[in-house]
Each structure stands twice: as C-alpha cells, then as structure tokens.
C-alpha cells in the first residue's frame, strides 16, 4: 500500500504544482484574480489545472478501491501512468491544445481501467 500512498501524494503534489504554474501565468499575462479569462496562454494553464482536478477526484478513490480487490502495486502503477499523462497533457495543451489527445488518454484510460477493475472485483467477491 505504500506505493499507492506515494502515488496519491505525487498526484496531489502535481496538482498543487499546476496551481503554482497558474499563479505564475497570472503574473506573466496580467490576469488578476478573480478573473479566469483574459489571455489565451493563461487560460491554457488554468484549463490544465482544472482538467487535472476534474480527473483527480475520481482517480484517487478508484485507486484505493481497486487496491482492495487487486494488487495495490497495479493500482499504483495506473496512478503513475495518470501522473505521466498529466505532464504530457500540460506540455501539449500549453503549446497547442489540439495536441492534447495523448496526454488526456494517458490520464483518462488508467482511471477508467481502475473503475472497471473495481466493478469486476466487486462482482468476483460477491
């Protein structure tokens, strides 16, 4: 379970780091709080952070639930792929949002796999 805990902390730290990048983009592009629009590059950083949050909410419980029925190491590995996917998503989305597909897929597919693993695990345990 320690690997699962580590991956969870890393995913949360990544989200916090993305928040730091949004704060830096606010200053760089002159978008003052509470505004969340105003400069295209700021909005890209902001969308990366918000999209990460949207996926982080189902990821964390999915990892822990999947670890109840399957190997915690496997669940942690899926979470690690998610984290890598988020970094790829960040780089792609900031440079050209149209190129975000690979990063998004590497984020969403492990999470969906974890959800399927939970459902299968529940029925196998019943």
Backbone as JSON Lines, residues from 0, in Angstrom:
{"i":0,"aa":"X","n":[0.81,-1.21,0.0],"ca":[0.0,0.0,0.0],"c":[0.85,1.26,0.0]}
{"i":1,"aa":"X","n":[2.11,1.16,0.42],"ca":[2.93,2.36,0.48],"c":[3.12,2.97,-0.91]}
{"i":2,"aa":"X","n":[3.19,2.13,-1.96],"ca":[3.33,2.68,-3.31],"c":[2.09,3.45,-3.72]}
{"i":3,"aa":"X","n":[0.95,2.93,-3.33],"ca":[-0.31,3.6,-3.62],"c":[-0.38,4.95,-2.9]}
{"i":4,"aa":"X","n":[0.06,4.96,-1.66],"ca":[0.1,6.22,-0.9],"c":[1.05,7.22,-1.55]}
{"i":5,"aa":"X","n":[2.22,6.73,-1.98],"ca":[3.2,7.6,-2.62],"c":[2.64,8.2,-3.91]}
{"i":6,"aa":"X","n":[2.02,7.37,-4.74],"ca":[1.46,7.86,-6.0],"c":[0.35,8.87,-5.73]}
{"i":7,"aa":"X","n":[-0.45,8.63,-4.7],"ca":[-1.51,9.58,-4.35],"c":[-0.91,10.93,-3.97]}
{"i":8,"aa":"X","n":[0.11,10.91,-3.14],"ca":[0.76,12.16,-2.74],"c":[1.39,12.85,-3.95]}
{"i":9,"aa":"X","n":[2.01,12.09,-4.84],"ca":[2.61,12.68,-6.04],"c":[1.55,13.3,-6.94]}
{"i":10,"aa":"X","n":[0.4,12.64,-7.07],"ca":[-0.69,13.2,-7.9],"c":[-1.21,14.51,-7.3]}
{"i":11,"aa":"X","n":[-1.33,14.55,-5.99],"ca":[-1.78,15.78,-5.33],"c":[-0.72,16.86,-5.45]}
{"i":12,"aa":"X","n":[0.55,16.49,-5.29],"ca":[1.64,17.47,-5.45],"c":[1.68,18.01,-6.87]}
{"i":13,"aa":"X","n":[1.43,17.15,-7.84],"ca":[1.39,17.6,-9.23],"c":[0.28,18.63,-9.42]}
{"i":14,"aa":"X","n":[-0.89,18.37,-8.85],"ca":[-1.99,19.32,-8.94],"c":[-1.61,20.66,-8.3]}
{"i":15,"aa":"X","n":[-0.96,20.61,-7.16],"ca":[-0.51,21.84,-6.5],"c":[0.49,22.57,-7.38]}
{"i":16,"aa":"X","n":[1.42,21.82,-7.99],"ca":[2.4,22.44,-8.9],"c":[1.71,23.12,-10.07]}
{"i":17,"aa":"X","n":[0.69,22.47,-10.62],"ca":[-0.06,23.09,-11.71],"c":[-0.71,24.39,-11.23]}
{"i":18,"aa":"X","n":[-1.14,24.43,-9.98],"ca":[-1.68,25.66,-9.41],"c":[-0.63,26.76,-9.33]}
{"i":19,"aa":"X","n":[0.59,26.38,-8.99],"ca":[1.71,27.34,-8.98],"c":[1.92,27.9,-10.38]}
{"i":20,"aa":"X","n":[1.87,27.01,-11.38],"ca":[2.04,27.46,-12.77],"c":[0.93,28.44,-13.17]}
{"i":21,"aa":"X","n":[-0.29,28.19,-12.69],"ca":[-1.39,29.11,-12.98],"c":[-1.11,30.46,-12.33]}
{"i":22,"aa":"X","n":[-0.64,30.45,-11.11],"ca":[-0.29,31.7,-10.43],"c":[0.79,32.47,-11.17]}
{"i":23,"aa":"X","n":[1.8,31.76,-11.64],"ca":[2.87,32.41,-12.42],"c":[2.31,32.98,-13.73]}
{"i":24,"aa":"X","n":[1.41,32.23,-14.35],"ca":[0.8,32.7,-15.6],"c":[-0.06,33.93,-15.36]}
{"i":25,"aa":"X","n":[-0.7,34.01,-14.2],"ca":[-1.47,35.22,-13.87],"c":[-0.57,36.44,-13.93]}
{"i":26,"aa":"X","n":[0.59,36.34,-13.29],"ca":[1.52,37.47,-13.29],"c":[2.1,37.74,-14.66]}
{"i":27,"aa":"X","n":[2.5,36.7,-15.35],"ca":[3.15,36.85,-16.66],"c":[2.2,37.47,-17.68]}
{"i":28,"aa":"X","n":[0.91,37.09,-17.62],"ca":[-0.02,37.53,-18.65],"c":[-1.02,38.57,-18.15]}
{"i":29,"aa":"X","n":[-0.83,39.06,-16.91],"ca":[-1.64,40.16,-16.41],"c":[-3.11,39.82,-16.17]}
{"i":30,"aa":"X","n":[-3.38,38.6,-15.75],"ca":[-4.76,38.2,-15.44],"c":[-4.9,38.22,-13.93]}
{"i":31,"aa":"X","n":[-5.57,39.23,-13.42],"ca":[-5.66,39.43,-11.98],"c":[-6.85,38.69,-11.4]}
{"i":32,"aa":"X","n":[-6.66,38.09,-10.23],"ca":[-7.73,37.37,-9.54],"c":[-8.87,38.33,-9.25]}
{"i":33,"aa":"X","n":[-10.09,37.92,-9.36],"ca":[-10.57,36.56,-9.52],"c":[-10.8,36.14,-10.97]}
{"i":34,"aa":"X","n":[-10.36,36.91,-11.92],"ca":[-10.59,36.59,-13.34],"c":[-9.95,35.25,-13.7]}
{"i":35,"aa":"X","n":[-10.63,34.5,-14.55],"ca":[-10.08,33.25,-15.07],"c":[-10.05,33.25,-16.6]}
{"i":36,"aa":"X","n":[-10.24,34.44,-17.15],"ca":[-10.1,34.62,-18.6],"c":[-9.34,35.91,-18.84]}
{"i":37,"aa":"X","n":[-8.85,36.06,-20.05],"ca":[-8.21,37.32,-20.37],"c":[-7.01,37.19,-21.28]}
{"i":38,"aa":"X","n":[-6.27,36.12,-21.17],"ca":[-5.14,35.89,-22.05],"c":[-5.12,34.41,-22.4]}
{"i":39,"aa":"X","n":[-4.96,34.12,-23.67],"ca":[-5.03,32.74,-24.14],"c":[-4.04,31.82,-23.41]}
{"i":40,"aa":"X","n":[-2.81,32.26,-23.2],"ca":[-1.82,31.41,-22.54],"c":[-2.18,31.17,-21.08]}
{"i":41,"aa":"X","n":[-2.68,32.19,-20.39],"ca":[-3.13,31.98,-19.02],"c":[-4.24,30.94,-18.99]}
{"i":42,"aa":"X","n":[-5.19,31.08,-19.89],"ca":[-6.34,30.19,-19.91],"c":[-5.91,28.74,-20.16]}
{"i":43,"aa":"X","n":[-4.86,28.55,-20.93],"ca":[-4.36,27.19,-21.16],"c":[-3.84,26.57,-19.87]}
{"i":44,"aa":"X","n":[-3.04,27.32,-19.12],"ca":[-2.54,26.81,-17.84],"c":[-3.71,26.54,-16.89]}
{"i":45,"aa":"X","n":[-4.64,27.46,-16.86],"ca":[-5.79,27.32,-15.98],"c":[-6.6,26.07,-16.34]}
{"i":46,"aa":"X","n":[-6.82,25.84,-17.63],"ca":[-7.59,24.67,-18.06],"c":[-6.86,23.38,-17.72]}
{"i":47,"aa":"X","n":[-5.54,23.37,-17.83],"ca":[-4.78,22.17,-17.45],"c":[-5.02,21.87,-15.97]}
{"i":48,"aa":"X","n":[-4.94,22.9,-15.14],"ca":[-5.15,22.7,-13.71],"c":[-6.57,22.22,-13.43]}
{"i":49,"aa":"X","n":[-7.56,22.83,-14.04],"ca":[-8.94,22.45,-13.77],"c":[-9.25,21.06,-14.31]}
{"i":50,"aa":"X","n":[-8.73,20.74,-15.49],"ca":[-8.95,19.4,-16.04],"c":[-8.28,18.34,-15.17]}
{"i":51,"aa":"X","n":[-7.12,18.67,-14.61],"ca":[-6.45,17.75,-13.7],"c":[-7.3,17.53,-12.46]}
{"i":52,"aa":"X","n":[-7.87,18.58,-11.92],"ca":[-8.75,18.43,-10.76],"c":[-9.95,17.56,-11.09]}
{"i":53,"aa":"X","n":[-10.54,17.79,-12.26],"ca":[-11.71,17.02,-12.67],"c":[-11.41,15.52,-12.73]}
{"i":54,"aa":"X","n":[-10.19,15.17,-13.12],"ca":[-9.82,13.76,-13.2],"c":[-9.25,13.22,-11.89]}
{"i":55,"aa":"X","n":[-8.67,14.09,-11.09],"ca":[-8.08,13.67,-9.82],"c":[-9.16,13.2,-8.84]}
{"i":56,"aa":"X","n":[-10.31,13.83,-8.89],"ca":[-11.4,13.48,-7.97],"c":[-11.8,12.0,-8.14]}
{"i":57,"aa":"X","n":[-12.03,11.49,-9.34],"ca":[-12.34,10.06,-9.45],"c":[-11.11,9.15,-9.37]}
{"i":58,"aa":"X","n":[-9.93,9.67,-9.7],"ca":[-8.74,8.82,-9.7],"c":[-8.41,8.29,-8.31]}
{"i":59,"aa":"X","n":[-8.35,9.16,-7.33],"ca":[-7.88,8.75,-6.0],"c":[-8.77,7.66,-5.39]}
{"i":60,"aa":"X","n":[-10.08,7.84,-5.31],"ca":[-10.87,6.73,-4.76],"c":[-10.82,5.48,-5.63]}
{"i":61,"aa":"X","n":[-10.7,5.65,-6.94],"ca":[-10.61,4.49,-7.82],"c":[-9.36,3.67,-7.53]}
{"i":62,"aa":"X","n":[-8.24,4.35,-7.27],"ca":[-7.0,3.63,-6.95],"c":[-7.17,2.82,-5.67]}
{"i":63,"aa":"X","n":[-7.71,3.45,-4.64],"ca":[-7.84,2.76,-3.35],"c":[-8.88,1.65,-3.4]}
{"i":64,"aa":"X","n":[-9.96,1.87,-4.12],"ca":[-10.96,0.81,-4.25],"c":[-10.41,-0.36,-5.06]}
{"i":65,"aa":"X","n":[-9.71,-0.07,-6.14],"ca":[-9.12,-1.14,-6.96],"c":[-8.11,-1.94,-6.14]}
{"i":66,"aa":"X","n":[-7.38,-1.26,-5.28],"ca":[-6.37,-1.94,-4.44],"c":[-7.0,-2.89,-3.43]}
{"i":67,"aa":"X","n":[-8.27,-2.73,-3.14],"ca":[-8.97,-3.66,-2.23],"c":[-9.19,-5.01,-2.9]}
{"i":68,"aa":"X","n":[-9.32,-5.01,-4.23],"ca":[-9.66,-6.24,-4.95],"c":[-8.49,-6.79,-5.76]}
{"i":69,"aa":"X","n":[-7.56,-5.97,-6.08],"ca":[-6.42,-6.34,-6.92],"c":[-5.14,-5.89,-6.23]}
{"i":70,"aa":"X","n":[-4.04,-6.04,-6.9],"ca":[-2.75,-5.67,-6.32],"c":[-2.65,-4.15,-6.12]}
{"i":71,"aa":"X","n":[-2.29,-3.7,-4.92],"ca":[-2.06,-2.27,-4.72],"c":[-0.95,-1.73,-5.62]}
{"i":72,"aa":"X","n":[0.02,-2.57,-5.95],"ca":[1.09,-2.14,-6.86],"c":[0.53,-1.85,-8.25]}
{"i":73,"aa":"X","n":[-0.41,-2.68,-8.7],"ca":[-1.04,-2.47,-10.0],"c":[-1.83,-1.16,-9.98]}
{"i":74,"aa":"X","n":[-2.56,-0.91,-8.91],"ca":[-3.33,0.34,-8.8],"c":[-2.39,1.54,-8.78]}
{"i":75,"aa":"X","n":[-1.26,1.41,-8.07],"ca":[-0.28,2.49,-8.02],"c":[0.33,2.73,-9.4]}
{"i":76,"aa":"X","n":[0.58,1.65,-10.14],"ca":[1.13,1.8,-11.49],"c":[0.16,2.56,-12.4]}
{"i":77,"aa":"X","n":[-1.12,2.27,-12.28],"ca":[-2.12,3.0,-13.06],"c":[-2.1,4.49,-12.69]}
{"i":78,"aa":"X","n":[-1.96,4.76,-11.4],"ca":[-1.86,6.15,-10.96],"c":[-0.61,6.83,-11.47]}
{"i":79,"aa":"X","n":[0.5,6.1,-11.55],"ca":[1.75,6.66,-12.07],"c":[1.6,7.0,-13.55]}
{"i":80,"aa":"X","n":[0.89,6.16,-14.29],"ca":[0.64,6.45,-15.71],"c":[-0.21,7.73,-15.81]}
{"i":81,"aa":"X","n":[-1.19,7.86,-14.94],"ca":[-2.0,9.08,-14.89],"c":[-1.12,10.31,-14.72]}
{"i":82,"aa":"X","n":[-0.19,10.25,-13.77],"ca":[0.69,11.39,-13.5],"c":[1.53,11.72,-14.73]}
{"i":83,"aa":"X","n":[2.1,10.71,-15.35],"ca":[2.88,10.94,-16.59],"c":[2.0,11.56,-17.66]}
{"i":84,"aa":"X","n":[0.79,11.04,-17.79],"ca":[-0.14,11.58,-18.77],"c":[-0.47,13.04,-18.52]}
{"i":85,"aa":"X","n":[-0.57,13.42,-17.26],"ca":[-0.86,14.82,-16.93],"c":[0.29,15.74,-17.33]}
{"i":86,"aa":"X","n":[1.53,15.29,-17.17],"ca":[2.66,16.11,-17.6],"c":[2.67,16.24,-19.12]}
{"i":87,"aa":"X","n":[2.39,15.16,-19.81],"ca":[2.31,15.21,-21.28],"c":[1.17,16.14,-21.69]}
{"i":88,"aa":"X","n":[0.05,16.04,-21.0],"ca":[-1.1,16.89,-21.29],"c":[-0.74,18.37,-21.09]}
{"i":89,"aa":"X","n":[-0.04,18.67,-20.0],"ca":[0.38,20.05,-19.73],"c":[1.22,20.59,-20.89]}
{"i":90,"aa":"X","n":[2.24,19.86,-21.26],"ca":[3.13,20.34,-22.32],"c":[2.38,20.52,-23.64]}
{"i":91,"aa":"X","n":[1.53,19.56,-23.97],"ca":[0.8,19.63,-25.23],"c":[-0.23,20.75,-25.22]}
{"i":92,"aa":"X","n":[-1.0,20.84,-24.14],"ca":[-2.08,21.83,-24.1],"c":[-1.55,23.25,-24.11]}
{"i":93,"aa":"X","n":[-0.45,23.48,-23.41],"ca":[0.11,24.82,-23.37],"c":[0.69,25.2,-24.74]}
{"i":94,"aa":"X","n":[1.31,24.25,-25.43],"ca":[1.89,24.58,-26.73],"c":[0.83,24.65,-27.82]}
{"i":95,"aa":"X","n":[-0.11,23.7,-27.84],"ca":[-1.18,23.69,-28.83],"c":[-2.28,22.77,-28.32]}
{"i":96,"aa":"X","n":[-3.4,23.31,-27.85],"ca":[-4.46,22.48,-27.26],"c":[-4.94,21.33,-28.16]}
{"i":97,"aa":"X","n":[-4.78,21.47,-29.45],"ca":[-5.22,20.41,-30.37],"c":[-4.36,19.15,-30.24]}
{"i":98,"aa":"X","n":[-3.2,19.26,-29.6],"ca":[-2.29,18.11,-29.48],"c":[-2.4,17.41,-28.13]}
{"i":99,"aa":"X","n":[-3.45,17.66,-27.4],"ca":[-3.57,17.15,-26.03],"c":[-4.03,15.69,-25.94]}
{"i":100,"aa":"X","n":[-4.37,15.06,-27.04],"ca":[-5.02,13.75,-27.03],"c":[-4.21,12.68,-26.3]}
{"i":101,"aa":"X","n":[-2.92,12.56,-26.59],"ca":[-2.11,11.52,-25.95],"c":[-2.08,11.72,-24.44]}
{"i":102,"aa":"X","n":[-1.83,12.93,-23.99],"ca":[-1.79,13.2,-22.56],"c":[-3.12,12.92,-21.89]}
{"i":103,"aa":"X","n":[-4.19,13.28,-22.56],"ca":[-5.51,13.02,-21.99],"c":[-5.77,11.52,-21.92]}
{"i":104,"aa":"X","n":[-5.44,10.81,-22.98],"ca":[-5.65,9.36,-23.0],"c":[-4.86,8.67,-21.9]}
{"i":105,"aa":"X","n":[-3.61,9.11,-21.7],"ca":[-2.78,8.51,-20.65],"c":[-3.25,8.89,-19.25]}
{"i":106,"aa":"X","n":[-4.14,9.84,-19.17],"ca":[-4.74,10.23,-17.88],"c":[-6.07,9.51,-17.67]}
{"i":107,"aa":"X","n":[-6.91,9.54,-18.68],"ca":[-8.26,9.01,-18.54],"c":[-8.32,7.48,-18.6]}
{"i":108,"aa":"X","n":[-7.53,6.87,-19.46],"ca":[-7.63,5.41,-19.61],"c":[-7.22,4.64,-18.35]}
{"i":109,"aa":"X","n":[-6.14,5.01,-17.66],"ca":[-5.84,4.3,-16.41],"c":[-6.95,4.46,-15.37]}
{"i":110,"aa":"X","n":[-7.55,5.65,-15.31],"ca":[-8.63,5.87,-14.36],"c":[-9.83,5.0,-14.72]}
{"i":111,"aa":"X","n":[-10.17,4.94,-15.99],"ca":[-11.29,4.1,-16.41],"c":[-10.99,2.62,-16.16]}
{"i":112,"aa":"X","n":[-9.73,2.24,-16.39],"ca":[-9.33,0.86,-16.11],"c":[-9.48,0.52,-14.64]}
{"i":113,"aa":"X","n":[-9.14,1.47,-13.78],"ca":[-9.31,1.26,-12.34],"c":[-10.78,1.1,-11.99]}
{"i":114,"aa":"X","n":[-11.63,1.9,-12.58],"ca":[-13.07,1.79,-12.3],"c":[-13.62,0.44,-12.74]}
{"i":115,"aa":"X","n":[-13.19,-0.02,-13.91],"ca":[-13.61,-1.35,-14.38],"c":[-13.09,-2.42,-13.43]}
{"i":116,"aa":"X","n":[-11.86,-2.28,-12.99],"ca":[-11.27,-3.25,-12.06],"c":[-12.08,-3.32,-10.76]}
{"i":117,"aa":"X","n":[-12.55,-2.18,-10.29],"ca":[-13.36,-2.17,-9.07],"c":[-14.67,-2.91,-9.3]}
{"i":118,"aa":"X","n":[-15.32,-2.62,-10.41],"ca":[-16.61,-3.27,-10.7],"c":[-16.42,-4.79,-10.81]}
{"i":119,"aa":"X","n":[-15.41,-5.21,-11.54],"ca":[-15.13,-6.65,-11.69],"c":[-14.8,-7.25,-10.33]}
{"i":120,"aa":"X","n":[-13.99,-6.56,-9.56],"ca":[-13.62,-7.05,-8.24],"c":[-14.82,-7.21,-7.32]}
{"i":121,"aa":"X","n":[-15.75,-6.28,-7.37],"ca":[-16.93,-6.37,-6.53],"c":[-17.74,-7.6,-6.9]}
{"i":122,"aa":"X","n":[-17.93,-7.83,-8.2],"ca":[-18.73,-8.98,-8.61],"c":[-18.01,-10.31,-8.36]}
{"i":123,"aa":"X","n":[-16.72,-10.31,-8.47],"ca":[-15.96,-11.53,-8.18],"c":[-15.99,-11.86,-6.69]}
{"i":124,"aa":"X","n":[-16.03,-10.84,-5.85],"ca":[-16.04,-11.05,-4.4],"c":[-17.43,-11.41,-3.88]}
{"i":125,"aa":"X","n":[-18.45,-11.12,-4.68],"ca":[-19.84,-11.38,-4.21],"c":[-20.19,-12.85,-4.22]}
